[in-house]
Amino acid sequence: MKPFLDGTASVLAALATIVICGLPSWFTYKAIEADVAPLWAWAAIAALAGVGILMTFAFLRKAVSGIAPSRERRRK
């Protein structure tokens, strides 16, 4: 039961990461599209999206293994 709950927590962490990193990236993109933000904001989008993708895959890997988001190994 613990691995299932820990995996579920990791899936929720992955979804939270998508929201936390995805929404600011999307709105920054829309600001660039509307000529409100400068063109160098593309660097911020790339950095935030890159970190979000890496963290999402890390949390999903933990979810498949049944590891909690804040742990390195499975609980006994």
Secondary structure, 3 states (H helix, E strand, C coil): CHHHHHHHHHHHHHHHHHHHHHHHHHHHHHHHHCCCCCCCHHHHHHHHHHHHHHHHHHHHHHHHHCCCCCCCCCCC
